[in-house]
Amino acid sequence: MNAIEPVRERADAARNRRRILVAARALIAERGVEAVTMDQLAAAAGVGKGTLFRRFGDKSGLAVALLDEGERDLRARVVAGPAPLGPGADPVERLLAFFDAYLTFLAEHLDLVHLAETARPGVRYRIEAYRCWHAHVAALLDAAGAGADPNTLAHLLLAPLAADLQRAVRDEVTPARMRATVLRLVGSAVK
């Protein structure tokens, strides 16, 4: 039986993808996510608008691609990084370290995460990153003996990390208060 070869990206497609992502990062840093249009992105990247839409579908698809690198880094630290975020620490310590690390990631990329999570109803829960974080949190809750259904509890504990909520309350709840409260909530769930 022959092994299935992975689909390889054409060299020109890879170059275009890199150019688009570099241009998008620059424009978003300069103008903000909401102010940047797909037309502006295509022009800045030196590609046709059709190339941009074929590659990413829409602006939310582009947001997912822009977030991918940071999310892969966080996943790598969760899987193989130093404790307490990585293996080797008590499950409760790991749980708190994950929420702390994700809150940092979220604060740095809030508008992009918001775009990725709210493009269509329910999309937040279908994004690969959310599924990964949910599985991680549920496994740690189970290992910590949280006493409740770990899958349901993981959804409930991840709810305050929704970018829509974070954006809605950012003028009334400081990031420091949000972090402290979320960590306290998580800690109380595993007592």
Backbone as a chain_set.jsonl record, in Angstrom:
{"seq": "MNAIEPVRERADAARNRRRILVAARALIAERGVEAVTMDQLAAAAGVGKGTLFRRFGDKSGLAVALLDEGERDLRARVVAGPAPLGPGADPVERLLAFFDAYLTFLAEHLDLVHLAETARPGVRYRIEAYRCWHAHVAALLDAAGAGADPNTLAHLLLAPLAADLQRAVRDEVTPARMRATVLRLVGSAVK", "coords": {"N": [[0.848, -1.17, 0.0], [0.621, 2.174, -0.859], [1.913, 5.065, 0.674], [0.112, 8.004, 1.401], [0.931, 10.963, -0.085], [1.66, 14.077, 1.412], [-0.087, 17.087, 0.646], [1.642, 19.428, -1.124], [2.559, 22.8, -0.932], [2.607, 25.014, -3.626], [5.499, 26.792, -4.765], [5.134, 29.486, -5.567], [2.654, 29.996, -4.442], [3.235, 29.709, -1.734], [5.023, 31.844, -1.414], [3.277, 33.982, -1.97], [1.462, 33.648, 0.155], [3.141, 34.185, 2.365], [3.821, 36.865, 1.762], [1.313, 38.083, 1.917], [0.65, 37.643, 4.636], [2.729, 39.044, 5.931], [2.245, 41.654, 4.986], [-0.345, 41.999, 6.001], [0.09, 41.873, 8.792], [1.63, 44.211, 9.124], [-0.111, 46.277, 8.17], [-2.29, 45.95, 9.922], [-1.082, 46.44, 12.379], [-0.513, 49.102, 12.036], [-3.03, 50.334, 11.435], [-5.113, 48.999, 12.718], [-7.307, 46.186, 13.137], [-10.028, 46.38, 12.31], [-10.046, 48.562, 10.583], [-8.693, 47.866, 8.31], [-8.985, 46.83, 4.985], [-9.796, 44.156, 2.699], [-9.116, 44.814, 0.094], [-7.092, 46.729, 0.522], [-5.217, 45.087, 1.765], [-4.595, 43.253, -0.288], [-3.444, 44.991, -2.169], [-1.246, 45.984, -0.7], [0.207, 43.652, -0.36], [0.821, 43.064, -2.9], [-0.642, 41.328, -4.511], [-3.357, 39.857, -6.357], [-6.796, 40.525, -5.598], [-8.385, 38.278, -5.812], [-6.578, 36.204, -5.317], [-6.089, 36.581, -2.616], [-8.666, 36.121, -1.511], [-9.132, 33.468, -2.384], [-7.172, 32.14, -0.982], [-7.639, 32.693, 1.78], [-10.354, 32.997, 2.157], [-12.0, 34.931, 3.646], [-11.82, 37.914, 5.67], [-11.845, 36.963, 8.288], [-10.784, 34.402, 7.995], [-8.209, 35.088, 7.309], [-7.473, 36.266, 9.723], [-7.406, 33.999, 11.393], [-5.224, 32.667, 10.239], [-3.196, 34.521, 10.791], [-3.11, 34.369, 13.552], [-2.252, 31.813, 13.965], [0.558, 31.192, 14.227], [1.29, 32.22, 16.784], [-0.481, 30.734, 18.357], [0.416, 28.147, 17.839], [2.911, 28.296, 19.039], [2.172, 28.664, 21.732], [0.823, 26.214, 22.125], [2.997, 24.449, 21.809], [4.515, 25.129, 24.038], [2.756, 24.322, 26.039], [2.638, 21.568, 25.596], [5.334, 20.673, 25.65], [6.918, 22.457, 27.005], [8.584, 24.207, 29.736], [7.64, 23.477, 33.148], [5.427, 25.512, 35.092], [3.573, 25.561, 32.996], [4.083, 23.677, 31.008], [4.537, 20.04, 30.929], [4.994, 18.206, 34.034], [4.295, 19.6, 36.268], [1.958, 20.018, 38.977], [-1.491, 19.302, 38.239], [-3.333, 21.389, 38.839], [-1.682, 23.631, 39.103], [-0.717, 23.706, 36.482], [-3.082, 24.205, 35.108], [-3.765, 26.785, 36.033], [-1.505, 28.128, 35.098], [-1.861, 27.798, 32.341], [-4.255, 29.302, 31.865], [-3.343, 31.819, 32.631], [-1.277, 32.229, 30.735], [-2.799, 32.111, 28.37], [-4.502, 34.298, 28.697], [-2.633, 36.348, 28.474], [-1.817, 35.998, 25.786], [-4.302, 36.492, 24.575], [-4.77, 39.177, 25.303], [-2.764, 40.42, 23.831], [-3.585, 39.949, 21.233], [-6.265, 40.595, 20.878], [-8.19, 41.862, 19.096], [-7.812, 40.471, 16.676], [-8.374, 37.823, 17.489], [-11.005, 38.19, 18.228], [-12.181, 38.782, 15.717], [-11.714, 36.318, 14.41], [-13.2, 34.592, 16.056], [-15.837, 35.48, 15.895], [-16.856, 35.557, 13.351], [-18.862, 33.981, 12.227], [-21.908, 32.622, 13.546], [-21.298, 30.636, 16.391], [-18.751, 29.846, 15.583], [-16.478, 30.107, 17.162], [-16.329, 27.826, 18.758], [-15.698, 25.851, 17.044], [-13.239, 26.336, 16.011], [-9.943, 25.218, 15.541], [-7.985, 25.843, 17.5], [-9.543, 26.461, 19.798], [-10.715, 23.952, 20.259], [-8.454, 22.503, 20.895], [-7.55, 23.865, 23.236], [-9.744, 23.416, 24.878], [-9.71, 20.596, 25.15], [-7.273, 20.308, 26.48], [-7.708, 21.748, 28.9], [-9.887, 20.265, 29.924], [-8.646, 17.759, 30.32], [-6.755, 18.42, 32.278], [-8.463, 19.245, 34.341], [-9.731, 16.827, 34.88], [-7.506, 15.308, 35.721], [-6.916, 16.736, 37.995], [-8.962, 16.071, 39.592], [-11.45, 17.45, 39.676], [-14.129, 16.963, 40.183], [-16.484, 17.538, 38.849], [-18.167, 17.149, 35.663], [-15.608, 17.04, 33.464], [-15.489, 17.899, 30.755], [-17.721, 19.594, 30.373], [-17.229, 21.472, 32.393], [-14.817, 22.515, 31.482], [-15.649, 23.957, 29.19], [-17.182, 25.902, 30.496], [-15.255, 27.222, 32.065], [-13.622, 28.24, 30.088], [-15.268, 30.087, 28.938], [-15.121, 32.835, 29.943], [-12.937, 33.68, 28.504], [-13.689, 34.309, 26.0], [-13.358, 36.301, 23.194], [-15.274, 38.176, 22.448], [-16.616, 38.786, 24.853], [-14.405, 39.758, 26.319], [-13.714, 42.054, 24.829], [-16.091, 43.51, 25.109], [-16.155, 44.243, 27.789], [-13.805, 45.586, 28.303], [-13.467, 48.311, 28.834], [-14.501, 48.677, 31.339], [-13.481, 46.754, 33.023], [-10.344, 46.219, 34.106], [-7.426, 44.793, 32.51], [-5.775, 43.566, 34.456], [-7.546, 43.136, 36.63], [-9.351, 41.424, 35.357], [-7.697, 39.217, 34.786], [-6.941, 38.403, 37.411], [-9.45, 37.725, 38.447], [-10.388, 35.707, 36.702], [-8.397, 33.76, 37.129], [-8.872, 33.253, 39.831], [-11.447, 32.195, 39.655], [-10.938, 29.856, 38.164], [-9.204, 28.553, 39.929], [-10.97, 28.123, 42.073], [-12.651, 26.25, 40.992], [-11.332, 23.881, 41.115], [-10.96, 23.179, 43.721]], "CA": [[0.0, 0.0, 0.0], [1.405, 3.396, -0.946], [1.584, 6.129, 1.62], [-0.435, 9.191, 0.756], [1.842, 12.1, 0.001], [0.993, 15.306, 1.831], [-0.21, 18.105, -0.387], [2.696, 20.432, -0.979], [2.202, 24.122, -1.411], [3.455, 25.496, -4.717], [6.435, 27.83, -4.327], [4.539, 30.813, -5.744], [1.575, 30.121, -3.461], [3.883, 29.937, -0.435], [5.517, 33.235, -1.426], [2.119, 34.87, -1.845], [0.95, 33.537, 1.524], [4.052, 34.938, 3.235], [3.675, 38.3, 1.457], [0.026, 38.524, 2.446], [0.718, 37.672, 6.095], [3.616, 40.155, 6.319], [1.516, 42.895, 4.714], [-1.468, 42.082, 6.936], [0.616, 42.245, 10.118], [2.045, 45.618, 9.087], [-1.285, 47.144, 8.066], [-3.086, 45.842, 11.144], [-0.343, 47.147, 13.433], [-0.602, 50.533, 11.745], [-4.39, 50.875, 11.35], [-6.092, 48.23, 13.481], [-7.966, 45.125, 12.38], [-11.293, 46.793, 11.715], [-9.849, 49.59, 9.563], [-8.001, 47.309, 7.141], [-9.874, 46.126, 4.052], [-9.16, 43.125, 1.868], [-8.518, 45.534, -1.035], [-5.833, 47.303, 1.003], [-4.285, 43.983, 2.004], [-4.138, 42.738, -1.582], [-2.54, 45.991, -2.752], [-0.006, 46.036, 0.085], [0.944, 42.397, -0.571], [1.153, 42.94, -4.317], [-1.341, 40.179, -5.091], [-4.728, 40.142, -6.745], [-7.799, 40.289, -4.564], [-8.818, 36.889, -5.951], [-5.586, 35.371, -4.623], [-6.336, 36.762, -1.188], [-9.915, 35.442, -1.15], [-8.968, 32.023, -2.572], [-6.278, 31.623, 0.058], [-8.136, 32.853, 3.146], [-11.812, 33.04, 2.188], [-12.45, 36.251, 4.055], [-10.941, 38.544, 6.655], [-11.742, 36.111, 9.476], [-9.83, 33.346, 7.649], [-6.893, 35.712, 7.422], [-7.206, 36.414, 11.159], [-7.021, 32.67, 11.892], [-3.856, 32.415, 9.764], [-2.285, 35.403, 11.527], [-3.036, 33.884, 14.936], [-1.734, 30.445, 13.979], [1.932, 31.096, 14.732], [1.26, 32.407, 18.235], [-1.169, 29.605, 18.977], [1.316, 26.98, 17.767], [3.932, 28.51, 20.067], [1.555, 28.368, 23.03], [0.613, 24.759, 22.182], [4.297, 23.803, 22.02], [4.892, 25.342, 25.446], [1.854, 23.503, 26.845], [2.962, 20.158, 25.392], [6.718, 20.283, 25.938], [7.665, 23.547, 27.634], [8.87, 24.037, 31.159], [6.542, 23.561, 34.106], [4.16, 24.824, 35.279], [2.732, 25.517, 31.802], [4.336, 22.388, 30.376], [4.446, 18.863, 31.792], [5.848, 18.095, 35.207], [3.727, 20.325, 37.403], [0.656, 19.601, 39.469], [-2.519, 19.71, 37.274], [-3.923, 22.689, 39.189], [-0.683, 24.641, 38.717], [-0.712, 23.765, 35.01], [-4.328, 24.843, 34.714], [-3.617, 28.22, 36.296], [-0.474, 28.635, 34.183], [-2.457, 27.898, 31.006], [-5.166, 30.447, 31.797], [-2.508, 33.014, 32.683], [-0.612, 32.364, 29.431], [-3.776, 32.415, 27.328], [-4.941, 35.686, 28.897], [-1.577, 37.187, 27.897], [-1.971, 35.874, 24.34], [-5.543, 37.154, 24.206], [-4.581, 40.631, 25.419], [-1.888, 40.866, 22.744], [-4.207, 39.706, 19.922], [-7.704, 40.595, 21.129], [-9.019, 42.185, 17.934], [-7.721, 39.353, 15.721], [-9.11, 36.69, 18.048], [-12.419, 38.549, 18.12], [-12.587, 38.589, 14.322], [-11.723, 34.88, 14.127], [-14.218, 33.908, 16.856], [-17.2, 35.99, 15.722], [-17.177, 35.691, 11.923], [-20.134, 33.301, 12.01], [-22.409, 32.106, 14.827], [-20.756, 29.383, 16.893], [-17.449, 29.478, 15.002], [-15.469, 30.018, 18.226], [-16.263, 26.477, 19.309], [-15.24, 24.948, 15.989], [-11.864, 26.675, 15.659], [-9.005, 24.195, 16.028], [-7.339, 26.282, 18.742], [-10.478, 26.289, 20.906], [-10.844, 22.52, 20.522], [-7.204, 22.111, 21.568], [-7.545, 24.411, 24.607], [-10.791, 22.714, 25.621], [-9.218, 19.253, 25.485], [-6.21, 20.472, 27.481], [-8.321, 22.131, 30.173], [-10.668, 19.121, 30.41], [-7.708, 16.74, 30.809], [-6.191, 18.89, 33.551], [-9.536, 19.189, 35.341], [-9.891, 15.416, 35.219], [-6.328, 14.909, 36.501], [-6.963, 17.429, 39.284], [-10.095, 15.562, 40.362], [-12.339, 18.597, 39.881], [-15.394, 16.507, 40.744], [-17.594, 17.788, 37.922], [-17.875, 16.661, 34.314], [-14.512, 17.896, 33.01], [-15.763, 18.505, 29.45], [-18.634, 20.72, 30.574], [-16.542, 22.472, 33.199], [-13.824, 23.175, 30.617], [-16.373, 24.973, 28.415], [-17.583, 26.988, 31.394], [-14.083, 27.992, 32.458], [-13.113, 28.944, 28.902], [-16.231, 31.12, 28.529], [-14.657, 34.212, 30.16], [-11.863, 34.002, 27.573], [-14.262, 34.666, 24.701], [-12.921, 37.643, 22.792], [-16.429, 39.06, 22.442], [-16.772, 39.255, 26.233], [-13.235, 40.559, 26.686], [-13.846, 43.374, 24.188], [-17.268, 44.213, 25.621], [-15.952, 44.763, 29.148], [-12.447, 46.104, 28.505], [-13.473, 49.675, 29.359], [-14.934, 48.685, 32.732], [-12.694, 45.787, 33.803], [-8.948, 46.296, 33.67], [-6.84, 43.468, 32.256], [-5.275, 42.984, 35.712], [-8.707, 42.626, 37.373], [-9.877, 40.278, 34.618], [-6.774, 38.105, 35.012], [-7.064, 37.954, 38.796], [-10.758, 37.116, 38.649], [-10.431, 34.443, 35.967], [-7.546, 32.794, 37.835], [-9.567, 32.869, 41.056], [-12.543, 31.325, 39.237], [-10.363, 28.563, 37.808], [-8.729, 27.947, 41.174], [-12.101, 27.659, 42.894], [-13.271, 25.1, 40.322], [-10.566, 22.657, 41.397], [-10.751, 23.014, 45.168]], "C": [[0.901, 1.243, 0.0], [0.945, 4.401, 0.1], [1.07, 7.329, 0.839], [0.535, 10.344, 0.984], [1.081, 13.329, 0.486], [0.964, 16.298, 0.668], [0.85, 19.172, -0.125], [2.223, 21.736, -1.598], [3.16, 24.524, -2.53], [4.318, 26.64, -4.202], [5.828, 29.216, -4.453], [3.4, 31.046, -4.75], [2.142, 30.389, -2.067], [4.413, 31.36, -0.334], [4.366, 34.218, -1.245], [1.55, 34.847, -0.43], [1.816, 34.341, 2.475], [3.896, 36.436, 3.022], [2.376, 38.849, 2.039], [0.088, 38.647, 3.97], [1.607, 38.805, 6.606], [2.888, 41.488, 6.134], [0.368, 43.076, 5.708], [-0.996, 42.486, 8.329], [0.974, 43.732, 10.161], [0.837, 46.553, 9.049], [-2.117, 47.121, 9.344], [-2.394, 46.557, 12.299], [-0.488, 48.656, 13.269], [-2.017, 51.083, 11.917], [-5.414, 50.198, 12.244], [-6.845, 47.274, 12.575], [-9.187, 45.646, 11.63], [-11.117, 47.787, 10.573], [-9.228, 49.058, 8.278], [-9.001, 46.54, 6.283], [-9.079, 45.085, 3.278], [-8.517, 43.774, 0.64], [-7.16, 46.108, -0.641], [-4.788, 46.22, 1.218], [-3.72, 43.439, 0.695], [-3.136, 43.703, -2.206], [-1.206, 46.012, -2.017], [0.854, 44.795, -0.138], [1.373, 42.232, -2.019], [0.553, 41.708, -4.963], [-2.734, 40.63, -5.513], [-5.677, 39.825, -5.614], [-8.3, 38.842, -4.612], [-7.878, 35.933, -5.236], [-5.837, 35.405, -3.124], [-7.588, 35.986, -0.752], [-9.82, 33.933, -1.334], [-8.164, 31.423, -1.421], [-6.933, 31.612, 1.437], [-9.658, 32.895, 3.267], [-12.362, 34.41, 2.503], [-11.494, 36.775, 5.125], [-10.795, 37.682, 7.915], [-10.798, 34.935, 9.221], [-8.401, 33.853, 7.721], [-6.509, 35.881, 8.898], [-6.75, 35.09, 11.759], [-5.579, 32.366, 11.488], [-2.847, 33.276, 10.515], [-2.095, 34.929, 12.971], [-2.32, 32.544, 15.055], [-0.342, 30.331, 14.593], [1.977, 31.228, 16.254], [0.587, 31.26, 18.957], [-0.318, 28.345, 18.933], [2.407, 27.093, 18.829], [3.364, 28.176, 21.452], [1.307, 26.869, 23.18], [1.921, 24.026, 22.456], [4.745, 23.961, 23.462], [4.025, 24.513, 26.38], [2.272, 22.034, 26.786], [4.358, 19.794, 25.887], [7.544, 21.372, 26.61], [7.924, 23.27, 29.098], [7.597, 24.152, 32.008], [6.525, 24.983, 34.69], [3.27, 24.789, 34.029], [2.864, 24.171, 31.103], [4.254, 21.258, 31.38], [5.372, 18.944, 33.009], [5.316, 18.809, 36.429], [2.404, 19.673, 37.801], [-0.423, 20.096, 38.487], [-3.15, 21.076, 37.572], [-2.954, 23.819, 38.819], [-0.648, 24.817, 37.202], [-1.95, 24.479, 34.496], [-4.236, 26.358, 34.889], [-2.583, 28.845, 35.359], [-1.025, 28.77, 32.769], [-3.357, 29.119, 30.905], [-4.391, 31.759, 31.835], [-1.843, 33.264, 31.329], [-1.613, 32.727, 28.336], [-4.307, 33.838, 27.473], [-3.909, 36.667, 28.344], [-1.684, 37.182, 26.376], [-3.201, 36.655, 23.864], [-5.403, 38.674, 24.268], [-3.746, 41.18, 24.263], [-2.571, 40.803, 21.383], [-5.732, 39.811, 19.967], [-8.54, 40.86, 19.876], [-8.975, 41.089, 16.87], [-8.505, 38.139, 16.217], [-10.609, 36.966, 17.941], [-12.934, 38.323, 16.7], [-12.697, 37.099, 13.988], [-12.883, 34.175, 14.833], [-15.657, 34.324, 16.533], [-17.63, 36.112, 14.26], [-18.535, 35.087, 11.584], [-20.605, 32.756, 13.362], [-21.78, 30.753, 15.178], [-19.367, 29.014, 16.409], [-16.369, 29.344, 16.08], [-15.257, 28.583, 18.675], [-15.824, 25.436, 18.289], [-13.808, 25.23, 15.56], [-10.935, 25.645, 16.297], [-8.365, 24.593, 17.363], [-8.273, 26.088, 19.941], [-10.608, 24.814, 21.27], [-9.614, 22.013, 21.283], [-7.203, 22.584, 23.023], [-8.596, 23.693, 25.458], [-10.309, 21.331, 26.066], [-8.149, 19.328, 26.579], [-6.805, 20.784, 28.855], [-9.12, 20.962, 30.751], [-9.757, 18.034, 30.98], [-7.105, 17.156, 32.149], [-7.23, 18.879, 34.661], [-9.752, 17.757, 35.814], [-8.739, 14.952, 36.107], [-6.335, 15.545, 37.888], [-8.107, 16.933, 40.159], [-11.104, 16.643, 40.675], [-13.712, 18.207, 40.388], [-16.606, 16.77, 39.877], [-17.217, 17.168, 36.579], [-16.798, 17.574, 33.713], [-14.762, 18.561, 31.655], [-16.67, 19.718, 29.579], [-17.94, 21.833, 31.341], [-15.489, 23.215, 32.381], [-14.487, 24.256, 29.768], [-16.717, 26.172, 29.296], [-16.392, 27.852, 31.8], [-13.467, 28.76, 31.289], [-14.029, 30.085, 28.476], [-15.738, 32.544, 28.794], [-13.514, 34.632, 29.223], [-12.383, 34.329, 26.179], [-13.881, 36.104, 24.377], [-14.073, 38.63, 22.782], [-16.673, 39.633, 23.837], [-15.623, 40.176, 26.615], [-13.308, 41.966, 26.088], [-14.985, 44.174, 24.792], [-17.015, 44.859, 26.983], [-14.606, 45.449, 29.352], [-12.402, 47.539, 29.013], [-13.876, 49.74, 30.828], [-14.165, 47.719, 33.629], [-11.266, 45.822, 33.273], [-8.426, 44.89, 33.382], [-6.332, 42.791, 33.537], [-6.423, 42.407, 36.543], [-9.295, 41.405, 36.687], [-9.014, 39.047, 34.882], [-6.948, 37.535, 36.416], [-8.383, 37.213, 39.029], [-10.873, 35.78, 37.924], [-9.592, 33.393, 36.692], [-8.196, 32.341, 39.142], [-10.719, 31.914, 40.747], [-12.024, 29.921, 38.918], [-9.889, 27.839, 39.056], [-9.862, 27.402, 42.023], [-12.776, 26.434, 42.279], [-12.558, 23.795, 40.644], [-10.251, 22.48, 42.873], [-11.459, 21.791, 45.675]], "O": [[1.842, 1.329, 0.79], [-0.247, 4.557, 0.365], [1.548, 7.622, -0.257], [0.904, 10.648, 2.118], [-0.027, 13.594, 0.02], [1.866, 16.336, -0.169], [0.929, 19.738, 0.965], [1.575, 21.757, -2.644], [4.376, 24.391, -2.394], [3.91, 27.373, -3.302], [5.983, 30.042, -3.553], [3.207, 32.165, -4.273], [1.597, 31.195, -1.312], [4.272, 32.009, 0.702], [4.464, 35.167, -0.468], [1.198, 35.89, 0.122], [1.301, 35.094, 3.301], [3.844, 37.198, 3.987], [2.35, 39.951, 2.588], [-0.37, 39.642, 4.532], [1.278, 39.453, 7.6], [2.913, 42.344, 7.018], [0.138, 44.181, 6.199], [-1.607, 43.34, 8.972], [0.654, 44.424, 11.127], [0.774, 47.515, 9.814], [-2.594, 48.163, 9.794], [-3.052, 47.209, 13.11], [-0.575, 49.392, 14.252], [-2.198, 52.165, 12.475], [-6.476, 50.764, 12.504], [-6.999, 47.53, 11.381], [-9.349, 45.375, 10.44], [-11.961, 47.847, 9.679], [-9.243, 49.746, 7.257], [-9.761, 45.71, 6.783], [-7.85, 45.134, 3.217], [-7.466, 43.316, 0.191], [-6.19, 45.984, -1.389], [-3.615, 46.406, 0.895], [-2.519, 43.195, 0.58], [-2.097, 43.281, -2.713], [-0.151, 46.054, -2.648], [2.082, 44.872, -0.108], [2.191, 41.368, -2.336], [1.156, 41.108, -5.853], [-3.221, 41.67, -5.068], [-5.403, 38.966, -4.776], [-8.603, 38.253, -3.575], [-8.322, 34.965, -4.62], [-5.8, 34.374, -2.452], [-7.566, 35.281, 0.257], [-10.37, 33.184, -0.526], [-8.458, 30.323, -0.953], [-6.801, 30.64, 2.18], [-10.189, 32.833, 4.375], [-13.109, 34.985, 1.71], [-10.484, 36.143, 5.435], [-9.734, 37.675, 8.538], [-10.085, 34.513, 10.131], [-7.495, 33.134, 8.143], [-5.357, 35.663, 9.272], [-5.807, 35.061, 12.549], [-4.799, 31.866, 12.299], [-1.756, 32.807, 10.841], [-1.012, 35.085, 13.535], [-1.839, 32.186, 16.129], [-0.105, 29.441, 15.41], [2.631, 30.433, 16.93], [1.02, 30.855, 20.036], [-0.324, 27.559, 19.88], [2.783, 26.096, 19.446], [4.008, 27.487, 22.243], [1.554, 26.309, 24.248], [1.951, 23.084, 23.248], [5.296, 23.028, 24.047], [4.508, 24.045, 27.411], [2.261, 21.339, 27.802], [4.55, 18.731, 26.477], [8.756, 21.217, 26.766], [7.534, 22.231, 29.63], [6.631, 24.82, 31.639], [7.588, 25.599, 34.762], [2.291, 24.043, 34.012], [1.871, 23.595, 30.658], [3.939, 21.482, 32.549], [6.382, 19.648, 33.006], [5.847, 18.632, 37.525], [1.823, 18.887, 37.052], [-0.294, 21.196, 37.951], [-3.462, 21.829, 36.65], [-3.371, 24.845, 38.281], [-0.56, 25.937, 36.701], [-1.873, 25.268, 33.554], [-4.591, 27.116, 33.987], [-2.769, 29.965, 34.883], [-0.708, 29.731, 32.067], [-3.237, 29.895, 29.957], [-4.751, 32.709, 31.14], [-1.848, 34.392, 30.835], [-1.317, 33.554, 27.473], [-4.539, 34.513, 26.47], [-4.278, 37.709, 27.802], [-1.647, 38.239, 25.746], [-3.141, 37.384, 22.875], [-5.873, 39.376, 23.373], [-4.0, 42.282, 23.777], [-2.181, 41.527, 20.468], [-6.415, 39.172, 19.167], [-9.509, 40.143, 19.626], [-9.989, 40.807, 16.232], [-9.22, 37.502, 15.443], [-11.387, 36.075, 17.602], [-14.0, 37.74, 16.507], [-13.663, 36.672, 13.356], [-13.483, 33.259, 14.27], [-16.596, 33.599, 16.862], [-18.664, 36.712, 13.969], [-19.269, 35.62, 10.753], [-19.782, 32.46, 14.228], [-21.741, 29.843, 14.35], [-18.849, 27.964, 16.788], [-15.441, 28.55, 15.925], [-14.128, 28.172, 18.943], [-15.604, 24.275, 18.634], [-13.222, 24.441, 14.819], [-11.121, 25.253, 17.449], [-8.223, 23.756, 18.254], [-7.841, 25.602, 20.987], [-10.611, 24.462, 22.45], [-9.729, 21.196, 22.198], [-6.896, 21.813, 23.932], [-8.353, 23.398, 26.629], [-10.483, 20.948, 27.223], [-8.13, 18.505, 27.494], [-6.445, 20.155, 29.851], [-9.036, 20.697, 31.95], [-10.069, 17.451, 32.018], [-6.964, 16.331, 33.051], [-6.914, 18.54, 35.802], [-9.933, 17.507, 37.006], [-8.957, 14.287, 37.12], [-5.821, 14.964, 38.845], [-8.219, 17.319, 41.323], [-11.57, 16.75, 41.809], [-14.404, 19.04, 40.973], [-17.681, 16.247, 40.17], [-16.087, 16.72, 36.387], [-17.053, 18.756, 33.479], [-14.295, 19.677, 31.427], [-16.417, 20.755, 28.964], [-18.052, 23.004, 30.979], [-15.293, 24.415, 32.569], [-13.948, 25.355, 29.637], [-16.559, 27.321, 28.882], [-16.507, 29.076, 31.872], [-12.858, 29.812, 31.486], [-13.606, 30.964, 27.725], [-15.922, 33.404, 27.933], [-13.167, 35.811, 29.16], [-11.595, 34.597, 25.273], [-14.064, 37.008, 25.193], [-13.875, 39.808, 23.078], [-16.911, 40.832, 23.984], [-15.843, 41.251, 27.172], [-13.0, 42.949, 26.761], [-14.864, 45.386, 24.97], [-17.592, 45.901, 27.295], [-14.293, 45.856, 30.471], [-11.387, 47.951, 29.574], [-13.625, 50.744, 31.495], [-14.193, 47.849, 34.853], [-11.021, 45.487, 32.114], [-8.923, 43.912, 33.941], [-6.449, 41.574, 33.682], [-6.297, 41.316, 37.1], [-9.696, 40.451, 37.354], [-9.531, 37.967, 35.166], [-7.086, 36.324, 36.586], [-8.42, 36.198, 39.725], [-11.403, 34.819, 38.482], [-10.032, 32.254, 36.851], [-8.082, 31.175, 39.519], [-10.946, 30.947, 41.474], [-12.601, 28.924, 39.351], [-10.144, 26.646, 39.221], [-9.732, 26.337, 42.626], [-13.411, 25.66, 42.995], [-13.125, 22.717, 40.463], [-9.363, 21.705, 43.229], [-11.396, 21.492, 46.868]]}, "num_chains": 1, "name": "protein.A"}
